[in-house]
């Protein structure tokens, strides 16, 4: 080989030195010229620039898949592979000549730079690393080194979501490119995608998205390092390893510099860095990249062009030739040589390739690019089919080709599917552009080009739809232009800026759309808040003038206006006066904020004073004095319910006037509670529970709010949940009694039913459930009002402090028969004595209700109690039909319980004494031998006989022995008390 560099000029330097622009200017100064470029995409770009200068009729575009050749065209723009090996053009330029060292394509660049020359001028454009090898291979070459027009700086490592605008993110696999683009879309509005696998039309459309500013980010492979002129300010490496066709390896400094050099155009400086999982670059490498100092290229890939077509084996041997010039090395087998190696083993191919012309045709077919990236054997099968048709029929079978084209002609599917179809149709576009391969090449060129364009457009649409939020990108563009943004708010609070949904407005709080971060998101939010300023003022005015029906307080303590949260309640100085905290952005200021705060506070105070009016009135009572005022204070502090045992001394000390003054505020003195019945409704109970929870950090405690639905359903008792805080039962108006909780007003009705049973005097008509005047049995009326079973009733009575004596049913029946037999008939009705007024006067109202309406039958009674008016034989018959069981006789528990057990032992009435005048449990000498029973419930020993009851003792009716103190003196009756009205009503009924 005798090589010469005479007439050849090498224009070398880093990226952004204007080399390509210089080559175009030099070519247009000649009468004809050819320029070879490394990528079809770049060829398209240069073709457009030349057409703008001299017109489409003067420019040809020749690539492996496309050919635009106007008659008489003076200039040709080609890919390096499509450049002719000989030309008569005046000017020849080859761009990116450093690719001569590439393992896959290097031998083609080497061939062109060694042998292709222009008649008047030849330019070799590339990196400065090519200077030594070019001077070695082409003695006499002129080298012109051009400095970079701008500087390049290292910006370090940044997260993908923190990368600045106008950034190109570089990765080396389709999966990684797609993943990064998806992340950019969610965080920053979208990204353009450039992959080598995309068709040129798709890549052009994606680059246009970026260049025109619709998106601010470009995610690409190292294809952008091949001379693409992009407005990139920053290049970020998301990967630093690539597959070069043979192995995975790290990028060398020269490759990193070629890609990083895309940052900064013309006189504008650029930056580069790393992102994702790539470690920061070391200082030495950074310095080399910034100063563009890289190791020189030492050898170029080479393959012979002197092919021996006498036979397949001769062709294979010629391909194994080695270069005889230092600085060149034999290239690894390319796609065409790999296909030939496979076809050489096919018997049918050997039978067909019998002449030099056929062997040359075989080698021509082997040059078919593997666009589909399939296995070499599969690619070889396609080559074999094409070669067989060309040899046997002179052209490719068009039926076969039509079927293959038809399969690719579908625009449905996702990105990967469309990419595969584009690769398929590009294969047949290449076939249609080979001279002499088809009978009607023009038809198939148009057909395949149309399908490829349609598939490319569909792929561009899918990529844009997946990786670009167009509305966000348009909004970003308007923000960069500092244009006035138009905002509107829908009826449901959706906020739109320039037609883009930026967030949700609820009340006076704006929530930006999730996923918007970084400086762009801040700009969007600022623009949105600016647009919302007038809306805030208008809303504040409407809220200030609205009615109370538009506002509500939820169980979560949030005050809402027409459904939107305005404020939340928090603990205040007093349980009935919580603090109000506005839920509003900082943009609500000044008078508007004051109006909103005043309106919400006014509503909260009005709501509490209305729903809890009895409690509010009691807290403001000025006519209460002394103990009455103290009791009222305790009621307010306990939100309307006090256990009577906790204030028993205060209640005993109240006179009738004080009680009457408290009752006027809706307070009821019950047997077990001092309470306000008006508060035992769902709405007051819910508000009371909320206020207590706010004051005691109770919203997160178990059971909060769970009992209000039970109260609203009208349940009088409920099974308790051990996990609930017991306070919530009291706040909802229930008394916690072990396994069951009962509404406190129902417990007072129960007390009204029990009271006459314990006050009944033997010898008079016995009410149902009465036993001996000091004990009683449960009745169906009790079970009915409680909605409880006998077992539940037992739990409830024990919880209220009652104790039970268990006696055999036969004994209880016999005793009741005897009691009913001793009733003394009275010929004339005896006026009902006026009972002594007591603290339970208010409770008698419930008793009147029960007597007037009657008691509904329950499903079963607590014990087989025989009604007093039933015949004895019927009672005996009914009792014998059932299995005998014990009867529970209930009595109040207390400190004298042991004495009561002795008095009630054996089922005898408390007032019963022995015939000899001694009390039960006393000996014949009158001395007491003990209580006769241990404390607690104890059954009769059955060793003593019953004695007749003694009605009087010492001439006076016998009183209950277990009373804690003698009966109190009668006090003047309050004529306004419910008890006085009850007595008058009874008198009228008897008349």
PyMOL commands that set and color helices and strands:
alter all, ss='L'
color gray80, all
select helices_A, chain A and resi 19-28+40-54+56-58+80-82+97-101+106-115+128-137+160-162+174-188+200-211+222-225+253-260+283-291+312-319+335-343+347-352+356-366+376-393+398-408+415-432+441-467+470-480+518-544+548-550+590-611+613-619+626-637+644-653+656-663+677-679+682-695+708-712+727-731+744-759+780-786+790-799+809-821+841-853+872-881+897-903+905-907+978-990
alter helices_A, ss='H'
color red, helices_A
select strands_A, chain A and resi 8-12+33-37+59-62+67-68+75-79+91-94+121-126+142-145+152-158+167-170+192-194+217-220+234-237+241-243+248-250+270-275+300-302+328-330+487-489+494-497+500-506+509-512+551-553+558-561+564-574+577-582+641-643+668-669+673-675+717-719+734-737+740-743+802-808+886-892+952-953+956-957
alter strands_A, ss='S'
color yellow, strands_A
deselect
rebuild
show_as cartoon
